[in-house]
Amino acid sequence: MNLFFVDTNIIFCAIVAWITDLVLGDWRYPPLPIKLIGAVAKASEKWTLAFFDRLSRKRPEKSTFYESATGFIHILYSHMVVFVSSAVLMDLALRLHVVFYYILTAYFIYSALSVRHFAGNATSVANLLRKGKINEARNKAMVMSGEAEFYGGGSASGAGSGVNSGASGGVSGGVTGGAGGGAGRGVPGSAGGGVTGGAGGGVTGGVNSGEGRNARSVRGSACDGDDSASPATVISEEAVIKATISTIARCSIEKVISPMLFILIGALLGIPIPLVLVARTSLILSPAHHFFYIGKYNDFYKICGRLNSILSFIPKRLSCLIIPFSALICGKGFIDSIRIIRRDYQNDLGVGGVWGEAAFAGALRIQLGGDSIYRGGEIKTPAIGDNLKIPEISDVTAAVKIMTTASIIMFAIVLVILFLFS
């Protein structure tokens, strides 16, 4: 393929992949290519951390430098393996028959998109809330946020049981990885309040059970994991709604705008599949919890996050145009969305989720973000948006419509540019 000359068959593959994702979604999440990338990332993380431990034992005074250096090795190795292996695979497919090449192209592009999958999960959360099944809705929101942040709901560092809230792209409204403890304002966890770290997960919210205001709170056994450490859990409907909207906001950048942009750049450079998979690798290596990692290897994970900051630079700024315009089409606040982005974008801690959260918070006239508890430690994150109204179940449906509309707009832009260079 020539540079800046796009094969029209690649355009057709992209159309087929996008329509397949929008209509059918993922029959199993994550798709096989993403699982394989996750396996590569996990193996790379394991041996690079072991290498760091050996170095730090020999020269403890240089442990900080070694930690950052091994984090960089982890990034470089993982991306090289994904890029080279995907390039070799596509070359082999082309040598076998051109049909195999285009089938693989369509499949890999399809595997990079997850619009229908997350839209369907968010709709399921809304339906469960309408039926009053808050515990089930909370569990669904937690699975959804885990899939958004990690490959298949579990991270390479073993932190897949919960996701913190926050402006960096964690789940606002608070799906946290404590042992079932609630962490809203004044909500008790185990003995003495707060959240006990453990295997479970509790939904935290900005409205506690004493404040009322549409906060249908439930106490009970909504703890995932260790039943022996299951303190009372307080779950508010508002918290689940915020968590779901925040995940949709983050996915609008990571699963819609970003992969489509790299499909475009890759097609123009003649390497659409390797570039798209490399972009997905960066997301797998740098989920939001790396910015809030509590304990060992903090510098190691932050190096991974900084790479994603670079790769998401353009997608974040594209979202500032596409999401507000999508909100306008869906009858939501275009001006408010732009205003909140301009005001709150500086709260971005690197992952880029705050840009999407700000756009959705402004469009829906709600507030996301806020303080949370993550893995037994308190996370201070700024609020995103204005608290103009209580989040409602209908806001989840509106967020799904905005994300789907954003997908259509972004794909239309990609198609126009590809056809101009075909």
NUZAKE-703759 format. One record per residue: residue in one letter; y, z, x of N, C-alpha, C in turn. Coordinates in steps of 0.05 Angstrom, whole numbers, plus 5000, padded with zeros to 4 digits. Each point is the difference from the previous one (the first is absolute). Layout:
// NUZAKE-703759
AYZXYZXYZX/...
//
This chain:
// NUZAKE-703759
M497650005017502450004983502550005017/N502049854992502549995015501950234992/L501650075020501950224995502149914979/F500450174980501949964979499349754983/F497449935000499149794982497650124985/V500350044974498050154985498049814987/D497550055004497949854986500150064970/T500149794984500250044971497650154989/N497749975013497650144991500350305004/I501550095020500650285004501650104976/I501949854991501650074976498150034976/F498249824997498150014977498350255002/C499150075025498450255004501650244992/A502650015008501750224993500350034970/I500349774986500350014971497450114987/V497749905009497550094989499650305005/A500750095024499750295007501850174983/W502549924997501950164984499250024971/I499249774988499250004972497550174996/T498149985019497550164998500650295001/D501950085018500750295001501450094975/L501849834990501650084976498250014975/V498049824998498449994976497650185001/L498649995023497450155002500450275015/G501850015019500350245016497750025020/D499650245010497850055020497650114985/W497749865002497650114987499050245015/R500850035025499450245016502250055019/Y501150245001502350065018499150205021/P500749955025501549775010498249765004/P501049765002498449765005498750035028/L497949845004498550015025501749975026/P501949815001501649985024501650255007/I501050134979501550255004498250225009/K497650014990498050205009499449965029/L499649755008499449945028502450085018/I502449944991502450085016500150305002/G499350144978500050295001497950115019/A497749875001497950085019500949965029/V501449785005501049955027502150225007/A501850064981502150205005498850275005/K497950074985498750265002498650035027/A498649795008498650005026502050025023/S502249844998502050005021501350285002/E500650124977501350265000498250215013/K497449984994498150205010499949995031/W499749765011499750005030502650045014/T502349914988502550055014500850294999/L499450144978500650295000498150155019/A497549925002498250125019501049965029/F501049765005501249945026502450175006/F501750044979502450175004499250295006/D497950104986499150275004499150045029/R498649815011499150025027502450005020/L501949824995502349995017501750264999/S500450104975501650244997498850255013/R497350005000498750235013500449995031/K500149765010500349975029502950055008/R501949894984502950035007501450104975/P499850254993501250114975503149975000/E501350005024502949975000500949734991/K498349805000500749734991498849934973/S499150204985498649944975501749854980/T502650054999501749864981500149705007/F500349945026500149725008497349864995/Y497850145006497349894995499549954971/E501050184983499649974971501449754990/S502549965008501449764991498749755012/A499150015025498849775013497449924987/T498350204994497549934986500549914972/G502150094987500749894974500749715001/F501549925022500749725004497549845005/I498150115016497549865006498449954974/H500050214983498649984974501249774984/I502649984999501449794985499349725011/L500349985027499549745013497149914997/Y498250185004497149934998499349914972/S500850164980499349944972501149734991/H502549945007501249754992498849765015/M499350045025498849785015497249934989/V498450214993497449954989500249854974/V501850094982500349874974501049715003/F502049965017501149745003498049805012/V498850085022498149825014497549954983/S498950204988497649964984500549834975/S502350044987500649834977500649715008/A501349975023500649735010497449855007/V498150145013497449895008498549934974/L500050184981498549954975501149754986/M502649984998501249774987499449745015/D500050025027499349765016497149914995/L498250204999497249944995499649874972/A501450114980499949884973501049715000/L502149955015501149735001498049815014/R498650105020498149835015497649944982/L499250194984497749964982500749794979/H502250054985500949814980502850094991/V501749824994502750074992500150154974/V497949954983499950154975499650305004/F498350075020499650285006502650135010/Y501549845015502650105010501950084978/Y500249824980501950054978499050224981/I497350024997498950214984500750275012/L499550025027500650255014503050064999/T501749795002502950044999500850124973/A498949894978500750104974498950294996/Y497650065011498950274996501650205016/F500849945024501550195017502850054988/I501249794989502650044987499750184976/Y497949944984499450164976499650295008/S498550055022499450285007502550155009/A502149865008502550135009501750094977/L499549904976501650064976498550194982/S501550184987498750194982501850074976/V501249804989501950044978498550104975/R497949854992498650074976498550265003/H499050065023498550255004501750244995/F502450015012501750244997501450004973/A500649764990501149994973498050114979/G497549935004497950104981499650305002/N500150105025499750295004502350154988/A502449905004502450134988499950004970/T499149784988499749984971498050204990/S497850035015498050204993501150295000/V501750065020501250265001501850044975/A501649804993501750024977498350044974/N497849864998498450024976498750284998/L499250115023498850275000502150214992/L502449965010502250194992500649994971/R499949764988500549974971497950154984/K497650025011497850144987500050295006/G501950095016500150295007498150085021/K498649825014498150065021501450025027/I501550215004501750025023498350035026/N497850164999498350035023498949745009/E499049844981498949745007502149815011/A502450014988502249845009500850075028/R500150265005500650105027498049905021/N497450014993498049915018500249705005/K500649854979500349715003502549945017/A502150154996502449955017499550075029/M498450205004499350085028498349795013/V498049894986498449785011501849765006/M501749944981501849775003501850035025/S501150245004501850045023498450005025/G497550105000498349985023499349725008/E499549834980499449725006502449865011/A502450084990502449875010500650075029/E499550265007500850095026497849965021/F497550014992497849985019498249774992/Y498349915018498149804993497750134985/G499849944974497850114984500350294993/G502450125003500550274992499550215021/G499249925024499650195021501349905026/S501350175015501349905024498250025024/A500849865021498450025024500150275012/S502050164994500250275010498750204982/G498849914978498550184983501850154980/A502449894995501950144982500149874973/G497849904990500149844976499950154974/S499850275001499750154975502650044986/G502249935011502550044986502349865014/V502249964985502349865011502550164993/N501750035020502450164995502149834985/S501950144988502249854988502149965021/G501949814995502149985019501249735002/A502449995013501549765002498749805020/S498150085015498949815020497949824988/G499450034975497949834988497650164991/G500150275002498050164989500450014970/V498450154986500149984971502150204990/S502249904989502150174989498950134975/G501050244995499050144977497650175007/G498849935022498350195014497149984995/V498549825011497150035001499550115028/T499150255002499750135026497250075006/G499450045025497350065009499550295004/G500750174983499350285002497550064985/A499150245000497550064986500550064971/G501349824987500550034972502450164993/G501650085019502350174994502349844990/G501650114981502349864990502450075017/A501849815005502350065017502649904988/G500450054976502649934988501950235005/R502350014987501950225004498950254985/G499250205015499050244988497249984989/V498549795007497349984990498150145019/P498450184990498250155017497749835010/G499250055024497549875011497850204998/S499050095024498050214999501450275000/A499250185018501250265000502949995010/G501850094984502850015009501649754997/G498949794989501549764996499749815023/G501249764997499849805021497549834996/V499149875022497749834999498150085022/T497550034993498050055020498949745010/G500049955027498949765011497050004996/G498949774994497149984997499149734991/A497749994987498849744995501049874975/G501350144983500749894974502649865000/G501149984976502649874998501350094975/G502650075000501450084976502349834996/V500849964976502449854994502450184998/T502049945016502450174999502249854987/G501950144988502149874987502650155002/G502149864991502650125001500650194977/V498350014979500450174977497650194998/N500550265001497750184998499450074971/S497950154997499150064973502050174984/G501750155014501850174986502549854990/E500649775012502449864992499649824976/G497549954992499649834976500849725005/R501649884983501149745002497849795007/N498349954980498149795003498150045023/A499550255007498350065023497350114991/R498649874983497550104989498350095023/S499950265005498650105023497250104993/V498249965019497250074995499050175023/R498850224994498650165020497049954997/G498749985023497149964998498849905025/S497749884999498549935024500549705006/A502549945007500649725008500049975030/C498250145012499850005029497849805009/D500849825018498049825012498850125024/G497450015002498850095025498850284997/D500950185016498850265004500450184975/D497950034985500250164976500450305006/S499250085024500150285007502950085006/A501849815004502750065006501849864980/S499850094974501349874979501950194985/P502450045011501950174986501049854976/A501550154983501149884976501949765007/T499849794985501549765005501949954977/V502549945006501949934979500649705003/I499649854979500349725000502149924979/S502149875007502049924980499849704996/E500549924976500049714994502149865016/E502350135004502249875015499149955029/A498550185012499149975027498149765003/V498249974981498149775001501649744997/I501950004982501649754996501549935025/K501350205012501549945025498149905022/A497750135003498149925020499249714997/T499449924975499149734994502249805005/I502550064991502249815005500649975030/S499850225014500549995029497949825014/T497550024992497949835011500649714994/I500749944975500749734992502349895017/A502050185004502449915016499249935029/R498250175011499249945028498349755001/C498249974980498349765000501649744996/S502350024986501649764996500949885027/I500450185020500749905027497549935016/E498150195001497749975018497949814990/K499649984973497949834989501049754987/V502749974998501149764987501949855019/I502250125006502049865016499249955029/S498950215013499349975028497849805005/P497650014986498049805006500949724993/M501549964979500949734993501949895022/L501750185010501849915022498449925024/F497950155008498549935023498249764995/I499249954975498749754993501849765006/L502550034992502049795005500549965030/I500550215015500549975028497549895014/G497650104993497649915013499549704994/A500549924975499649724993501949825016/L502550095004501949845015499249985029/L498750215011499250005028497249895004/G498649944978497449885002497850205003/I500650264996497950215003500350204976/P499749904976500550184976498250244999/I497449965004498150224996500250215022/P499949935026500350215020502550174997/L502249874993502650144998500050194976/V498949914978499850174976498350245005/L497749965013498250225006501150205020/V501649905019501350175019502150174985/A501449884981501950164984498750224985/R497649944988498550204985499050225019/T499349925025499150205020502250205005/S502549915002502250185006500350214977/L499549924975500250184978497750215001/I497749915007497750185002500450205023/L501149915022500450185023502350204996/S501849944981502450174998500750084971/P498150134986500750104973502150235002/A501050074977502350195000499350275013/H497550094998499450265010500450025031/H500149775014500550015028502850115007/F501849974982502750095004500250304995/F498150114985500150294994497650145011/Y498749885020497550125010500550285010/I498450194990500350285008497650075017/G500550065025497950075018499949825025/K497649955010499749855025500649704996/Y500649875022500349715000502449904985/N502150164997502349914985501349765013/D500450005026501349775014498249754999/F497450045001498149784998500449854974/Y500250144977500249874974502849894996/K502050135011502849904996500449735014/I498649965022500249735013499049794980/C497850064986498949814981502149944978/G501350224991502049964979502449845008/R500850025025502349845010499449704999/L497549935006499349714998500449904972/N499150164980500349914973503049994992/S501750175012502849984995501249735008/I498949905023501049745009499049774982/L497450014993498949784984501050014971/S500950234991500950024972503149974999/F501349945022502949985000501049794979/I498849765001500949794981498950054972/P497550074996499050064973501750214986/K500850215014501650214987502649894989/R501349835016502549894991499749784979/L497849865001499449814978499750154973/S498750245002499650154976502650094987/C502150025016502650084989501249784981/L499049765003500949784982497949954978/I497549995008497949914981499450214979/I499850265008499450204980502350044980/P502550035008502150024980500249754981/F499649775011500049764983497750004981/S497650095009497750034982500650214978/A501450215008500750204980501949884979/L501849835009501949874981498449834980/I498149855010498449834982498450174980/C499150245009498550184983501750174982/G502749965001501850154983500750285010/K499750045026500750265012502549985017/G500750225013502750015013500249865027/F501249764999500449855025502150135017/I502350074988502250125016499250275011/D498750164983499250275009497949985023/S498349804998498049965021501349935027/I502049824999501549935025501550245010/R501250154982501650245008498450215014/I497650064989498350215011498949905027/I499449755003499049905026502250035021/R502449924993502250025019500650295008/R499650184981500650295006497850145014/D497449944993497850165009498349875021/Y500649755008498349875019499950145027/Q502150155007500150135026498050235001/N498850074977497950215000497349905010/D499949745007497549885009499150135026/L497550105001499050135023498249815017/G500049744992498649815017498049834985/V498450114982498049844987501149804981/G502350054988501449804984499650054970/G498450194992499650054972502550084985/V501950135014502450094986501649774989/W499949775012501549774990498949924973/G497449994997498849944974500550234980/E499750255009500550224982502850014990/A501949945018502850004992500549784980/A498849765004500449784981498950074973/F497650124999498850064975501450244986/A500750205016501450234989502649924987/G501549835013502549904988499649844975/A498049825001499449834977499250164976/L498450215005498950164978501850244993/R502150055017501850224996498750275001/I498150035020498650255004500350085029/Q499050245006500150095028497250035011/L499549895024497550025014500550165026/G497850045015500350145025500250304996/G501150145019500250294999498150145019/D500150275000498350155018497150014991/S498250045019497250004993498550175021/I497550054994498250135018497949815009/Y499649985027498049815010498350135021/R497450014995498050115018500850285010/G500950164981500650285006502750055012/G501749795003502750035011502049894980/E502450105002502249924982501449755011/I500349804983501349755008502749984986/K502149985016502749984989500749704998/T500349904976500849724997502249994979/P501949825004502349994982499249874973/A501350074979499649884974501149725000/I498749824985500849724998500849954971/G502449904996500949944973501550234987/D501049944976501550204984498250104978/N500150264995498450124979501449974973/L500249754991501549944975498250044975/K497449995003498350054977497250095010/I498550114982497350105006498249755001/P498449975022498149785001498150004976/E499549774988498349984977497749815006/I498050014983497649835003500849715000/S502049934983500949724999501249915026/D500950185017501149925026497849895018/V497650104997497749905016499549714992/T500049944974499649734990502249825010/A502550104999502249845010499849945030/A499050205015499749965029497949795006/V497950004984497949795004501249724994/K501649984979501249744994501949915022/I501550195011501849935022498549905025/M497850145007498449925023498849724995/T498949954977498849744994502149785000/T502450064990502249805000500849955029/A500150215016500749975029498049825014/S497550034993497949835011500449714993/I500849944975500549734992502449885014/I502150155002502449915014499549945029/M498750195014499549975028498249775005/F497949964984498249785004501449734995/A501849994980501549764995501749935024/I501350205012501649955025498349895022/V497650125004498249915021499149714995/L499349934975499149734994502249805005/V502550064992502249815004500449945029/I499950215017500449965029497749855012/L497550064991497749865011500149704992/F500749944976500149724992502249855015/L502250145007502149875015499149925028/F498050155011499149945027497249865000/S499149924976497449874998500249705005/
//
